[in-house]
Amino acid sequence: MRVGGGNGEAGSRSTRMDHQTDGRRRILFVKLTNTKGSTVESPTVVETSIVLAVENNQPSVPRLK
């Protein structure tokens, strides 16, 4: 699993985690925000999303011009 850091914005913290199972890579995004500026104290909003990473490992076919 690989974890990325935050975005440095005051009152906001974002993290990205990569995870691979069954040969398929998934990416989890987590974002914590607080309008009062602290992501430790209440009220903190948690937003998450999970996406399936789509990769193309085949080289591109040269196109005719």
GROMACS elastic network, one bead per residue, 0.5 to 0.9 nm:
[ bonds ]
;  ai    aj funct       b0    kb
    1    17     6  0.64678   500
    1    18     6  0.53120   500
    1    19     6  0.50265   500
    1    20     6  0.76012   500
    2    16     6  0.78722   500
    2    17     6  0.53776   500
    2    18     6  0.51213   500
    2    19     6  0.72077   500
    3    15     6  0.68083   500
    3    16     6  0.55689   500
    3    18     6  0.67221   500
    4    14     6  0.83054   500
    4    15     6  0.54281   500
    4    17     6  0.64781   500
    4    18     6  0.88254   500
    5     8     6  0.87896   500
    5    13     6  0.82957   500
    5    14     6  0.68316   500
    5    15     6  0.54566   500
    5    16     6  0.72491   500
    6     9     6  0.80820   500
    6    12     6  0.80968   500
    6    13     6  0.50638   500
    6    15     6  0.56017   500
    6    16     6  0.85223   500
    6    31     6  0.87197   500
    7    10     6  0.89683   500
    7    12     6  0.75593   500
    7    13     6  0.61777   500
    7    14     6  0.59896   500
    7    15     6  0.82868   500
    8    11     6  0.87841   500
    8    12     6  0.73529   500
    8    13     6  0.69628   500
    8    14     6  0.85983   500
    9    12     6  0.53986   500
    9    13     6  0.70170   500
   10    13     6  0.80892   500
   10    33     6  0.88649   500
   10    34     6  0.89495   500
   10    37     6  0.59930   500
   10    38     6  0.79110   500
   11    32     6  0.80617   500
   11    33     6  0.55785   500
   11    34     6  0.52304   500
   11    35     6  0.64528   500
   11    36     6  0.68831   500
   11    38     6  0.51523   500
   11    39     6  0.59080   500
   12    31     6  0.71420   500
   12    32     6  0.56071   500
   12    34     6  0.65756   500
   12    35     6  0.86516   500
   12    37     6  0.74751   500
   12    38     6  0.78335   500
   12    39     6  0.65707   500
   13    30     6  0.82377   500
   13    31     6  0.56393   500
   13    32     6  0.51243   500
   13    33     6  0.64923   500
   13    39     6  0.72435   500
   14    29     6  0.73027   500
   14    30     6  0.56927   500
   14    32     6  0.63842   500
   14    33     6  0.86818   500
   15    28     6  0.81828   500
   15    29     6  0.58901   500
   15    30     6  0.52539   500
   15    31     6  0.64350   500
   15    32     6  0.88207   500
   16    27     6  0.68614   500
   16    28     6  0.57246   500
   16    30     6  0.64668   500
   16    31     6  0.88471   500
   17    26     6  0.83325   500
   17    27     6  0.56678   500
   17    28     6  0.51048   500
   17    29     6  0.65671   500
   17    30     6  0.84168   500
   18    25     6  0.69614   500
   18    26     6  0.59244   500
   18    28     6  0.64776   500
   18    29     6  0.89861   500
   19    24     6  0.84543   500
   19    25     6  0.57114   500
   19    26     6  0.52902   500
   19    27     6  0.63143   500
   19    28     6  0.79645   500
   20    23     6  0.62672   500
   20    24     6  0.55071   500
   20    26     6  0.60067   500
   20    27     6  0.86299   500
   21    24     6  0.55245   500
   21    25     6  0.65528   500
   21    26     6  0.80476   500
   22    25     6  0.83115   500
   24    52     6  0.73787   500
   24    53     6  0.74199   500
   24    54     6  0.84678   500
   25    51     6  0.87025   500
   25    52     6  0.61230   500
   25    53     6  0.54062   500
   25    54     6  0.78724   500
   25    55     6  0.89770   500
   26    50     6  0.67518   500
   26    51     6  0.56781   500
   26    53     6  0.55459   500
   27    49     6  0.81885   500
   27    50     6  0.56118   500
   27    51     6  0.52910   500
   27    52     6  0.63716   500
   27    53     6  0.66585   500
   28    48     6  0.71329   500
   28    49     6  0.58306   500
   28    51     6  0.66206   500
   29    47     6  0.80475   500
   29    48     6  0.54872   500
   29    49     6  0.52721   500
   29    50     6  0.63627   500
   29    51     6  0.83507   500
   30    46     6  0.70756   500
   30    47     6  0.57792   500
   30    49     6  0.68389   500
   30    50     6  0.89630   500
   31    45     6  0.80047   500
   31    46     6  0.57968   500
   31    47     6  0.50858   500
   31    48     6  0.63980   500
   32    39     6  0.61843   500
   32    44     6  0.64382   500
   32    45     6  0.56146   500
   32    47     6  0.65081   500
   32    48     6  0.89264   500
   33    36     6  0.89077   500
   33    37     6  0.78352   500
   33    38     6  0.77526   500
   33    39     6  0.58573   500
   33    43     6  0.85916   500
   33    44     6  0.55955   500
   33    45     6  0.51960   500
   33    46     6  0.67516   500
   33    47     6  0.83681   500
   34    37     6  0.54168   500
   34    38     6  0.57608   500
   34    39     6  0.55796   500
   34    40     6  0.86294   500
   34    41     6  0.82637   500
   34    42     6  0.76076   500
   34    43     6  0.61634   500
   34    45     6  0.62528   500
   35    38     6  0.77320   500
   35    39     6  0.89600   500
   35    43     6  0.79888   500
   35    44     6  0.80621   500
   36    39     6  0.85565   500
   36    41     6  0.88567   500
   36    42     6  0.85932   500
   36    43     6  0.79862   500
   36    44     6  0.89194   500
   37    41     6  0.89543   500
   38    41     6  0.57586   500
   38    42     6  0.78397   500
   38    43     6  0.85720   500
   38    44     6  0.77597   500
   39    42     6  0.76180   500
   39    43     6  0.80950   500
   39    44     6  0.57513   500
   39    45     6  0.83263   500
   40    43     6  0.86796   500
   40    44     6  0.72994   500
   41    44     6  0.67519   500
   42    45     6  0.87246   500
   56    59     6  0.80342   500
   58    61     6  0.88136   500
   60    63     6  0.87865   500
